[in-house]
Amino acid sequence: MMPVYDNVARKTREVEGFLVAKMDLSVNDVEGFGIDIVEYPTILLFTKTDKQNPIEFKGERNEYVFDKFIRSHAT
């Protein structure tokens, strides 16, 4: 998944208001934010209009599907 993730991050680097970030949960605690991680990797999309309720990506792990997911939720 990392090459797909990195390609999407590179392609969206210039998109204003959009950021692809990686977080290592072995050193970062997210429990206080109400985020329940049950599998790795977990991919969450935090929208500009609702940062408290991330949308979890559950699709096939390829660049086309990941890009389609992002664009379908873009504001």
N, CA, C and O of each residue as an XYZ file, in Angstrom:
300
protein
N       0.816     -1.198      0.000
C       0.000      0.000      0.000
C       0.858      1.259      0.000
O       0.426      2.293     -0.510
N       2.050      1.195      0.554
C       2.874      2.401      0.670
C       3.211      3.041     -0.675
O       3.171      4.268     -0.771
N       3.543      2.271     -1.724
C       3.801      2.928     -3.011
C       2.558      3.658     -3.539
O       2.673      4.749     -4.097
N       1.393      3.070     -3.369
C       0.138      3.710     -3.798
C      -0.065      4.990     -3.004
O      -0.366      6.041     -3.570
N       0.098      4.900     -1.718
C      -0.073      6.040     -0.820
C       0.889      7.168     -1.191
O       0.497      8.333     -1.261
N       2.136      6.812     -1.424
C       3.146      7.812     -1.781
C       2.851      8.466     -3.129
O       3.054      9.671     -3.286
N       2.375      7.689     -4.104
C       2.033      8.255     -5.419
C       0.882      9.241     -5.308
O       0.921     10.308     -5.921
N      -0.138      8.898     -4.536
C      -1.271      9.800     -4.355
C      -0.815     11.068     -3.639
O      -1.230     12.168     -4.003
N       0.026     10.925     -2.635
C       0.548     12.094     -1.919
C       1.309     13.015     -2.868
O       1.157     14.236     -2.812
N       2.125     12.430     -3.735
C       2.908     13.232     -4.685
C       1.993     13.948     -5.685
O       2.212     15.119     -5.993
N       0.983     13.262     -6.187
C       0.078     13.839     -7.179
C      -0.818     14.931     -6.601
O      -1.267     15.811     -7.335
N      -1.080     14.886     -5.309
C      -1.977     15.866     -4.694
C      -1.230     16.929     -3.901
O      -1.855     17.751     -3.231
N       0.069     16.924     -3.967
C       0.895     17.859     -3.193
C       0.521     19.318     -3.432
O       0.589     20.130     -2.510
N       0.129     19.659     -4.651
C      -0.179     21.049     -5.002
C      -1.652     21.419     -4.795
O      -2.039     22.559     -5.051
N      -2.469     20.481     -4.341
C      -3.900     20.759     -4.152
C      -4.084     21.533     -2.851
O      -3.778     21.032     -1.769
N      -4.583     22.750     -2.968
C      -4.778     23.603     -1.793
C      -5.805     22.980     -0.840
O      -6.873     22.538     -1.265
N      -5.471     22.953      0.430
C      -6.382     22.436      1.439
C      -6.405     20.925      1.549
O      -7.257     20.370      2.243
N      -5.477     20.242      0.871
C      -5.435     18.781      0.916
C      -4.064     18.335      1.373
O      -3.050     18.845      0.897
N      -4.027     17.388      2.290
C      -2.768     16.889      2.825
C      -2.855     15.390      3.027
O      -3.807     14.894      3.629
N      -1.880     14.678      2.534
C      -1.756     13.248      2.797
C      -0.710     13.121      3.895
O       0.412     13.607      3.755
N      -1.084     12.467      4.982
C      -0.161     12.322      6.114
C      -0.124     10.870      6.578
O      -1.133     10.166      6.541
N       1.034     10.445      7.006
C       1.200      9.099      7.560
C       1.374      9.238      9.072
O       2.001     10.180      9.558
N       0.811      8.290      9.795
C       0.943      8.323     11.236
C       1.280      6.924     11.735
O       0.596      5.958     11.398
N       2.315      6.819     12.522
C       2.727      5.553     13.119
C       2.051      5.433     14.482
O       2.414      6.139     15.423
N       1.075      4.546     14.586
C       0.314      4.444     15.831
C       1.073      3.741     16.951
O       0.583      3.668     18.078
N       2.258      3.228     16.656
C       3.059      2.667     17.742
C       3.706      3.790     18.561
O       4.182      3.556     19.672
N       3.722      5.020     18.004
C       4.293      6.160     18.724
C       3.327      7.341     18.843
O       3.649      8.335     19.494
N       2.143      7.243     18.220
C       1.143      8.310     18.280
C      -0.174      7.752     18.801
O      -0.702      6.786     18.249
N      -0.694      8.339     19.835
C      -1.945      7.889     20.442
C      -3.115      8.685     19.871
O      -3.117      9.915     19.925
N      -4.116      7.980     19.319
C      -5.286      8.659     18.769
C      -6.560      8.340     19.549
O      -7.638      8.808     19.184
N      -6.453      7.556     20.608
C      -7.632      7.164     21.377
C      -8.397      8.365     21.917
O      -9.627      8.335     21.956
N      -7.721      9.395     22.323
C      -8.363     10.588     22.862
C      -9.158     11.367     21.830
O      -9.915     12.273     22.178
N      -8.989     11.016     20.564
C      -9.702     11.696     19.489
C     -10.936     10.920     19.030
O     -11.610     11.332     18.087
N     -11.232      9.808     19.686
C     -12.395      9.013     19.325
C     -12.210      8.197     18.059
O     -13.191      7.818     17.419
N     -10.981      7.925     17.691
C     -10.690      7.133     16.493
C     -10.317      5.726     16.937
O      -9.387      5.536     17.720
N     -11.049      4.748     16.429
C     -10.816      3.356     16.798
C     -10.147      2.631     15.636
O     -10.786      2.348     14.622
N      -8.869      2.336     15.786
C      -8.116      1.648     14.751
C      -8.122      0.154     15.071
O      -7.684     -0.264     16.143
N      -8.628     -0.646     14.124
C      -8.705     -2.084     14.358
C      -7.865     -2.895     13.377
O      -7.665     -4.092     13.583
N      -7.368     -2.260     12.309
C      -6.519     -2.955     11.358
C      -5.494     -1.983     10.776
O      -5.684     -0.767     10.790
N      -4.412     -2.550     10.271
C      -3.348     -1.744      9.681
C      -3.137     -2.163      8.233
O      -3.132     -3.367      7.977
N      -2.963     -1.277      7.276
C      -3.097      0.152      7.492
C      -4.572      0.566      7.477
O      -5.380      0.001      6.740
N      -4.900      1.538      8.284
C      -6.212      2.156      8.266
C      -6.056      3.504      7.587
O      -5.180      4.289      7.950
N      -6.895      3.771      6.609
C      -6.819      5.028      5.867
C      -8.084      5.817      6.152
O      -9.194      5.361      5.877
N      -7.902      7.005      6.707
C      -9.022      7.864      7.072
C      -8.939      9.174      6.309
O      -7.860      9.737      6.129
N     -10.089      9.650      5.865
C     -10.173     10.933      5.186
C     -10.926     11.897      6.092
O     -12.096     11.687      6.412
N     -10.241     12.946      6.495
C     -10.851     13.998      7.306
C     -11.237     15.125      6.361
O     -10.370     15.736      5.735
N     -12.527     15.405      6.255
C     -12.963     16.456      5.344
C     -12.889     17.813      6.025
O     -12.905     17.923      7.251
N     -12.809     18.820      5.208
C     -12.723     20.187      5.706
C     -13.972     20.575      6.495
O     -13.892     21.341      7.455
N     -15.124     20.047      6.088
C     -16.391     20.423      6.714
C     -16.752     19.587      7.936
O     -17.631     19.981      8.703
N     -16.094     18.438      8.139
C     -16.423     17.576      9.287
C     -15.182     16.843      9.764
O     -15.012     15.653      9.499
N     -14.326     17.550     10.459
C     -13.059     16.979     10.918
C     -13.218     15.999     12.076
O     -12.280     15.275     12.410
N     -14.389     15.972     12.684
C     -14.628     15.087     13.824
C     -15.072     13.682     13.409
O     -15.039     12.758     14.223
N     -15.486     13.514     12.155
C     -16.010     12.227     11.693
C     -15.306     11.795     10.406
O     -15.821     12.006      9.308
N     -14.124     11.189     10.551
C     -13.387     10.784      9.351
C     -14.118      9.675      8.594
O     -14.877      8.900      9.177
N     -13.875      9.618      7.296
C     -14.445      8.596      6.434
C     -13.365      7.553      6.207
O     -12.274      7.880      5.741
N     -13.660      6.305      6.530
C     -12.667      5.250      6.375
C     -12.684      4.693      4.961
O     -13.744      4.397      4.409
N     -11.502      4.554      4.382
C     -11.345      3.957      3.060
C     -11.382      2.452      3.216
O     -10.589      1.883      3.967
N     -12.309      1.793      2.503
C     -12.450      0.339      2.583
C     -12.296     -0.328      1.224
O     -12.546     -1.526      1.091
N     -11.885      0.438      0.209
C     -11.814     -0.091     -1.146
C     -10.577     -0.922     -1.417
O      -9.731     -1.140     -0.549
N     -10.508     -1.375     -2.659
C      -9.349     -2.124     -3.125
C      -8.116     -1.241     -3.024
O      -8.184     -0.047     -3.318
N      -7.018     -1.796     -2.622
C      -5.798     -1.027     -2.369
C      -5.004     -0.817     -3.656
O      -3.961     -1.434     -3.876
N      -5.532      0.077     -4.502
C      -4.774      0.474     -5.684
C      -4.982      1.960     -5.918
O      -5.911      2.565     -5.382
N      -4.114      2.531     -6.716
C      -4.094      3.987     -6.898
C      -5.388      4.516     -7.520
O      -5.880      5.569     -7.115
N      -5.939      3.799     -8.494
C      -7.170      4.239     -9.160
C      -8.330      4.335     -8.175
O      -9.031      5.345     -8.136
N      -8.532      3.289     -7.384
C      -9.654      3.261     -6.433
C      -9.441      4.287     -5.317
O     -10.389      4.945     -4.889
N      -8.216      4.421     -4.853
C      -7.900      5.385     -3.800
C      -8.151      6.812     -4.298
O      -8.733      7.628     -3.584
N      -7.713      7.107     -5.518
C      -7.934      8.432     -6.101
C      -9.434      8.704     -6.267
O      -9.900      9.807     -5.980
N     -10.180      7.713     -6.724
C     -11.630      7.853     -6.894
C     -12.309      8.140     -5.551
O     -13.211      8.974     -5.469
N     -11.869      7.444     -4.506
C     -12.401      7.666     -3.153
C     -12.169      9.107     -2.700
O     -13.083      9.760     -2.197
N     -10.953      9.592     -2.882
C     -10.620     10.959     -2.476
C     -11.482     11.970     -3.226
O     -12.067     12.872     -2.627
N     -11.549     11.805     -4.534
C     -12.311     12.755     -5.350
C     -13.806     12.727     -5.047
O     -14.478     13.753     -5.153
N     -14.330     11.565     -4.673
C     -15.760     11.470     -4.370
C     -16.129     12.193     -3.084
O     -17.290     12.546     -2.879
N     -15.143     12.414     -2.215
C     -15.402     13.088     -0.943
C     -14.800     14.488     -0.878
O     -14.890     15.154      0.153
N     -14.192     14.936     -1.962
C     -13.577     16.266     -1.981
C     -14.647     17.332     -1.865
O     -15.735     17.213     -2.427
N     -14.311     18.388     -1.114
C     -15.261     19.492     -0.952
C     -14.767     20.724     -1.668
O     -15.433     21.759     -1.646
